Amino acid sequence: MHKLIRGIARFREESTPGQKTLFAQLALGQRPDALFVCCSDSRVALNVFASTEPGDLFVVRNVGNLVPYCDAYGVSTSDRSEAAAIEFAVNNLRVRDIIICGHSECGAMQALLSGLENVPWPNLKSWLAAAHPALARCRAGEEIDPGLSEVNRLSQLNVIEQASHFLTYPFVRERVDSGELSIHAWWFDIARAEVIGYDPRLKRFKLVDDWAEQMALTGACIGRPAAGS
């Protein structure tokens, strides 16, 4: 807590005129580029590894970076607060990209592997059930990178699985099909401080670099192939 308070005081004392101007402009409204869904894990330092500025991203964080299914009526089968954030970002803010980002050594994925019957807290146990499809894929032997540990293999499969859950929301599916919205699956390797992204053409993760920019230009994303492929 002391570190947090000192940081706030330092920001107030050291903020530049440019930063103050930016916040004054943001006070009038926001136009973020993307909805970014990631894990609540304190090691996932989003603004550090993505080099973002205030106003760039509309962020949702939860344990395990999960996206519960939506039913045929557009209503979430689990957490309504996350569904509300997706609705607001897509329908009101009109973001053009959704990014879901998992990470290495994820405690939520380790809890899944250890068995939810061993999780002593009822809300966490219920919440993690949204990752059961990814666990089934992992148990079936599906691999992205055979060199990964089991928990990291599950984590990567989970981020791909959860990305597909966005498509159960009718308004998301409609905008993806029309080419107005793209969904991307990323994964943060904490030890290497690297972000890799899932290439749906190759069905594997690659270092986020120029290829990802090219993918954005061609329109390739989860649920929609690249133009001409």
GIVENFEN-V818331 format. One record per residue. N is the residue number from 1. RES is the residue in one small letter. PSI is psi in whole degrees, -180 to 180 (NA if undefined). D_FIRST is the distance of its C-alpha to the first C-alpha in Angstrom with 2 decimals. Layout:
n={N & N}
res={RES & RES}
psi={PSI & PSI}
d_first={D_FIRST & D_FIRST}
This chain:
n={1 & 2 & 3 & 4 & 5 & 6 & 7 & 8 & 9 & 10 & 11 & 12 & 13 & 14 & 15 & 16 & 17 & 18 & 19 & 20 & 21 & 22 & 23 & 24 & 25 & 26 & 27 & 28 & 29 & 30 & 31 & 32 & 33 & 34 & 35 & 36 & 37 & 38 & 39 & 40 & 41 & 42 & 43 & 44 & 45 & 46 & 47 & 48 & 49 & 50 & 51 & 52 & 53 & 54 & 55 & 56 & 57 & 58 & 59 & 60 & 61 & 62 & 63 & 64 & 65 & 66 & 67 & 68 & 69 & 70 & 71 & 72 & 73 & 74 & 75 & 76 & 77 & 78 & 79 & 80 & 81 & 82 & 83 & 84 & 85 & 86 & 87 & 88 & 89 & 90 & 91 & 92 & 93 & 94 & 95 & 96 & 97 & 98 & 99 & 100 & 101 & 102 & 103 & 104 & 105 & 106 & 107 & 108 & 109 & 110 & 111 & 112 & 113 & 114 & 115 & 116 & 117 & 118 & 119 & 120 & 121 & 122 & 123 & 124 & 125 & 126 & 127 & 128 & 129 & 130 & 131 & 132 & 133 & 134 & 135 & 136 & 137 & 138 & 139 & 140 & 141 & 142 & 143 & 144 & 145 & 146 & 147 & 148 & 149 & 150 & 151 & 152 & 153 & 154 & 155 & 156 & 157 & 158 & 159 & 160 & 161 & 162 & 163 & 164 & 165 & 166 & 167 & 168 & 169 & 170 & 171 & 172 & 173 & 174 & 175 & 176 & 177 & 178 & 179 & 180 & 181 & 182 & 183 & 184 & 185 & 186 & 187 & 188 & 189 & 190 & 191 & 192 & 193 & 194 & 195 & 196 & 197 & 198 & 199 & 200 & 201 & 202 & 203 & 204 & 205 & 206 & 207 & 208 & 209 & 210 & 211 & 212 & 213 & 214 & 215 & 216 & 217 & 218 & 219 & 220 & 221 & 222 & 223 & 224 & 225 & 226 & 227 & 228 & 229}
res={m & h & k & l & i & r & g & i & a & r & f & r & e & e & s & t & p & g & q & k & t & l & f & a & q & l & a & l & g & q & r & p & d & a & l & f & v & c & c & s & d & s & r & v & a & l & n & v & f & a & s & t & e & p & g & d & l & f & v & v & r & n & v & g & n & l & v & p & y & c & d & a & y & g & v & s & t & s & d & r & s & e & a & a & a & i & e & f & a & v & n & n & l & r & v & r & d & i & i & i & c & g & h & s & e & c & g & a & m & q & a & l & l & s & g & l & e & n & v & p & w & p & n & l & k & s & w & l & a & a & a & h & p & a & l & a & r & c & r & a & g & e & e & i & d & p & g & l & s & e & v & n & r & l & s & q & l & n & v & i & e & q & a & s & h & f & l & t & y & p & f & v & r & e & r & v & d & s & g & e & l & s & i & h & a & w & w & f & d & i & a & r & a & e & v & i & g & y & d & p & r & l & k & r & f & k & l & v & d & d & w & a & e & q & m & a & l & t & g & a & c & i & g & r & p & a & a & g & s}
psi={-40 & -41 & -40 & -45 & -42 & -37 & -40 & -43 & -40 & -40 & -43 & -38 & -32 & -2 & 138 & 163 & -36 & -42 & -41 & -37 & -42 & -46 & -34 & -39 & -41 & -25 & -21 & -13 & 168 & 146 & 69 & 152 & -34 & 156 & 126 & 116 & 123 & 175 & 152 & -10 & 129 & -18 & -13 & 85 & 80 & -51 & -19 & -55 & -21 & -5 & 47 & 161 & 161 & 135 & -9 & -37 & 142 & 115 & 135 & 127 & 138 & 167 & 116 & 6 & 60 & 150 & 96 & 148 & 156 & 145 & -179 & -17 & 5 & 19 & 133 & 142 & -2 & -106 & 115 & -26 & -39 & -40 & -38 & -40 & -40 & -45 & -47 & -44 & -42 & -45 & -33 & -50 & -18 & 44 & 150 & -10 & 143 & 128 & 126 & 132 & 117 & -172 & 165 & 159 & 46 & 124 & -33 & -41 & -35 & -38 & -39 & -46 & -34 & -15 & 122 & -20 & -17 & -3 & 119 & -7 & 123 & -38 & -42 & -42 & -45 & -42 & -45 & -14 & -22 & -13 & 4 & -38 & -37 & -40 & -40 & -40 & -40 & -45 & -27 & -5 & 8 & 135 & 145 & -48 & 109 & -14 & -3 & 154 & 164 & -42 & -36 & -32 & -44 & -41 & -41 & -42 & -35 & -40 & -34 & -44 & -48 & -33 & -39 & -24 & -27 & -32 & -9 & -11 & 117 & -41 & -28 & -48 & -41 & -43 & -31 & -46 & -32 & -6 & 8 & -14 & 139 & 145 & 130 & 142 & 117 & 165 & 129 & 117 & 105 & -47 & -36 & -8 & 46 & 147 & 128 & 151 & 150 & 125 & 107 & -17 & -42 & -12 & 44 & 166 & 144 & 156 & 128 & 115 & -144 & -33 & -37 & -37 & -39 & -39 & -41 & -38 & -35 & -9 & 9 & 136 & 178 & 126 & -7 & 122 & 165 & 151 & 131 & -2 & NA}
d_first={0.00 & 3.80 & 5.41 & 5.08 & 6.27 & 8.64 & 9.84 & 10.80 & 12.53 & 14.22 & 15.47 & 16.96 & 18.63 & 19.87 & 20.83 & 24.54 & 27.34 & 27.82 & 24.32 & 24.75 & 28.15 & 26.93 & 24.47 & 27.29 & 29.55 & 27.16 & 26.92 & 30.59 & 30.10 & 29.11 & 31.40 & 29.44 & 31.55 & 30.40 & 28.71 & 26.36 & 25.62 & 23.44 & 21.52 & 17.99 & 17.43 & 14.37 & 16.97 & 19.06 & 17.94 & 20.40 & 20.15 & 20.48 & 23.51 & 25.19 & 24.73 & 24.46 & 23.99 & 22.66 & 25.41 & 26.83 & 25.67 & 25.36 & 22.89 & 22.89 & 20.71 & 21.51 & 21.88 & 24.77 & 25.45 & 28.17 & 30.61 & 32.65 & 36.31 & 37.77 & 41.07 & 44.29 & 43.36 & 40.14 & 37.88 & 35.11 & 35.97 & 32.38 & 29.23 & 30.34 & 27.06 & 27.40 & 31.10 & 30.39 & 28.19 & 31.04 & 33.57 & 31.74 & 31.17 & 34.75 & 36.76 & 35.08 & 33.27 & 36.06 & 34.03 & 36.45 & 34.40 & 32.33 & 30.40 & 29.09 & 27.15 & 26.75 & 25.52 & 26.46 & 25.45 & 24.37 & 23.38 & 25.05 & 28.24 & 28.18 & 28.00 & 31.03 & 32.95 & 32.31 & 33.62 & 32.01 & 33.78 & 31.30 & 28.25 & 27.55 & 25.74 & 28.25 & 26.31 & 25.19 & 28.76 & 30.28 & 28.11 & 28.90 & 32.57 & 32.51 & 32.48 & 35.65 & 37.94 & 36.11 & 36.35 & 40.05 & 40.54 & 38.89 & 41.01 & 44.06 & 43.58 & 42.64 & 41.28 & 39.74 & 39.26 & 41.03 & 39.01 & 35.75 & 34.40 & 34.89 & 31.28 & 31.20 & 34.65 & 33.54 & 30.49 & 32.87 & 35.39 & 32.76 & 31.70 & 35.44 & 36.05 & 33.22 & 34.45 & 37.82 & 36.41 & 35.78 & 39.57 & 40.07 & 38.85 & 42.15 & 40.83 & 39.05 & 42.23 & 44.32 & 42.37 & 42.25 & 46.00 & 46.68 & 44.81 & 42.28 & 39.28 & 38.30 & 36.09 & 34.61 & 33.12 & 30.77 & 29.09 & 26.36 & 27.16 & 23.88 & 25.70 & 27.95 & 25.55 & 28.46 & 29.07 & 32.38 & 34.15 & 36.80 & 40.28 & 42.28 & 45.53 & 44.99 & 42.86 & 40.38 & 37.16 & 37.45 & 35.19 & 34.14 & 36.30 & 39.53 & 40.81 & 38.04 & 39.03 & 42.63 & 41.77 & 40.23 & 43.42 & 45.70 & 43.77 & 43.15 & 40.36 & 39.77 & 42.68 & 44.74 & 46.60 & 46.95 & 49.81 & 53.05 & 51.79}
